[in-house]
Amino acid sequence: MRCKEIVDLLGDYLDGDLDPETAKALEAHLSDCHPCVSFVNTYRGTITASRKLLVEDIPPELISRLREFLNQRCR
């Protein structure tokens, strides 16, 4: 497994939605790739922090930029 694949699979991995074989390959990669471990930890931290935010706490400009980004990503 390569670093690019980790990025693509990370959401499913953290949600527990990967098949066992893929999850095992991802974990094997993480056991030997410090940059990916840092990325996973940052990703987890971002999820934790974002869950604590209330919509009222987010500046309107940021909400607009996030929506634009997600709309482009979903196309």
N, C-alpha and C positions, 0 to 999 in steps of 0.2 A: 504494500500500500504506500502511496505517495502523499506528500503534504497536501497537494491540491485536493485529493480525494477526502482527506480529513475535513477540510473546509466544507465540502459538498455534503458530507454525511453527518456533520456535527449535531445539527438540530435533531435529527432522528435518533442519533446515539444518545443524546442527553434525555430525550423523551422515552428511551427504552424501546424504540420502534424498529431497530435494526435486527435482521436475522442473526442468530447466534454466531454463525461463521464470519459474517462481516464485522460484527462487534469484536470478535476475538482478533481479527486481523487489525482492526483499528487500535485496539489495546496493545497489541504487539508493537505497532508503529510507535505509539505513545511511550512505550517502555524504553525506546531508544532515540527519541527525537525531542530534545529539550525545547526547541522553538515551538513545536506543536503543543507540548504540555503547557507552555506559557500562554499560547493562544486559547486553549481550552479553558484554562483558569480565568483568563480575561473575559471570555465569552460567558462563563458561568457567573462571574461577578457582575457583568452587564445585565444579565437576566435578573439576578437578585435585586440589583439597584432599581431597574426599571419597574419591577413589580411593586416597589414601595412608592412610586410616584403617583400622584393624583393628576388627572387631566388638568386641573386648575393650576398645578405647579409647573406645567410645561408652557414656555412662551409660545404665543401664537405663530411666530415666524418659524420656530422649530417644528411645530406640528405640520405646518404647510410644507416645509422642506422634506419631512419624513414621508408625508403622503405622496409627494411628487416622486421621491426616490422609490417608494414601494410600487407606485403605479408603473414606473418605467421598468422596474424589475419583473413585474408580473406580465408584461407584454411579451 
